[in-house]
Amino acid sequence: MLLNIPERVAAFGLLPERSNFATLRIIDGLRRELAISEEESEECGIVFGKDQITWQKNIEKEFTFSDRAKDMIIEGLKKLDTANEMEPRHMSLWRKFIGED
């Protein structure tokens, strides 16, 4: 699955902060995979501010998620939806992971 920079940032924020040990290991690996590398940061002109990230060039990266990792992102999206806390930045992730409009 191809994810661009804003989708990666949004997905990162959907992951739970607390869980059991086995799940936290999966989350840790997923966070490292979604993280923006130094090379990507330089290529895209990314600037990390206090409360925001800006970039000059948006790139996509191919990801292969385990079923459990996909489920965690889907759970995060559905939790936001149920709480009426979805934001426009979550829409493309919803379409890619859930597929409904």
N, C-alpha and C positions, 0 to 999 in steps of 0.2 A: 504494500500500500504506500502510495506517495503522500508525504506530508510536507507542507511548506513551513516556513519559520513561524508564522502566527499560529498555525495548527499545532505545531510542536509545543509552543509556549502554553497554549490553551490546554492541551492534553496533559502536560506536566502538572498544571494546576488542578486537574480532576482527580489525581491519585490521592488515596487516603493517607493521612498523616500517621494514623495508628492502626494496628492490626496485630495478628499473631506473627510469630517469628518467620514461619514459612512464607507467608504473604509479604511480609516486609522485605524478605530477600528478593522476591519477584519485583516488588516496587522499586527497590534499590537498583536492580539491573535495568528496569525500564526507564528510570530517571536518567541513568548514565547514558542509555542509548538515545533518549530524546534530547539530551543536553546539546547545546550548540558548541561545537569544537572551536578551538582557537583558529584553525584554518578557515572554518565557515564564517566565523566572526570577522576575520580580516577580509575575506572575499565579499561579504555582504555589507561591510561598513557598519556593523552592529555596534550600537552604543547602549550600555546598560546604565539606566538612570535609577534614581531612588525608587520610583514607583512604576517605571515603564521601560520598555525596550524599543528602540527604534533601529531601522535598518534602511539602507539605500537600495539594496538589491535583494529580491526574494528568490530563494532557491528551493527546490524540492529534493527530498531524500527518500529513498526506498526503505521501508521497514517491513519486517516480517514479525508479526506479533504472535505470541503463544495464545491459545484459547483463553487462558486465565488472565493474561494481560489485556486482551480485548474486552473480556468481561468487566474488568476493573474500570476501564475507560467508559464502557457503556453504562455501568452502574453509576458512575459520576455524572454522566450526561442526564440520565433518567432522574437522578436525585435533584439536579438543578431544575429540570422540567417540572417535576412534582411540586417543588417549592416556589415555582414561578420566578426563578432566578437565572433563567437562560439569558444570554447576551448574544448579540449578533456574531461575535467571534466564535461562538460554539456551533453555529449553523452548519458550516462545512464539515466539522467533525461528526455531527449528527448524521448528515447524509452519507458520509464514508463508513461510519461504524454501524449505524442502525438502518439507514437506507430509506427511511420514510420521510415524506414531506408533510 
